[in-house]
Amino acid sequence: LLVVQEMEVELHQELHVMSERCNFMQDMLDDKVFAPLRRIEQKLGDHDMKVEQLLMDGQDCSARVEEHEVRIGVARSKLDAHDQRIALVSERLDRALRPDRGSSTMLSFAVGCKEHPQFNTDELRLLQERIEACEKQLAR
C-alpha cells in the first residue's frame, strides 16, 4: 500500500509539472502566435475598409473625369466655331480692305455679315465701327 501511495504522489508531481509545461506552452502560443495573428487580423480588416474606400473614391474620380472630358469637348467645339467665324470675318475684311476696292465693298461686307446668322448684332456693330475707323485712316 505504501508503494501505491508513493507512486500516486510521484504521479501527482509529474502531472503538476506537465500542467505547468502545458500552461507555459499555452502562454507562449498566446504571446508568440495568437497575439500577432490577432493584430494581423485587425490590420487586415482596417486595410480592407481602406481599399473599399479607395475603390469608391476611384469611381467618383472616374465619373468626374468623364464629366470634365465632356466639358472640354464642348469647349473645343465652341472654340472651333469661333475660329471658323474669325477666319470668315478675317477673309471678308481682307477682301474689303484691298486697295483696289472702294468703300462700297466695306458696305457690302457689313451687309454680307448680317446675312449670316452666326454673327450677332453686337459683333456686327463693333465690326462696323472698326471698318469705319479703317476707312477714316485710309482717307487721310
C-alpha positions, 0 to 999 in steps of 0.5 A: 500500500505504501508503494501505491501511495508513493507512486500516486504522489510521484504521479501527482508531481509529474502531472503538476509539472506537465500542467505547468509545461502545458500552461507555459506552452499555452502562454507562449502560443498566446504571446508568440502566435495568437497575439500577432495573428490577432493584430494581423487580423485587425490590420487586415480588416482596417486595410480592407475598409481602406481599399473599399474606400479607395475603390469608391473614391476611384469611381467618383474620380472616374465619373468626374473625369468623364464629366470634365472630358465632356466639358472640354469637348464642348469647349473645343467645339465652341472654340472651333466655331469661333475660329471658323467665324474669325477666319470668315470675318478675317477673309471678308475684311481682307477682301474689303480692305484691298486697295483696289476696292472702294468703300462700297465693298466695306458696305457690302461686307457689313451687309454680307455679315448680317446675312449670316446668322452666326454673327450677332448684332453686337459683333456686327456693330463693333465690326462696323465701327472698326471698318469705319475707323479703317476707312477714316485712316485710309482717307487721310 
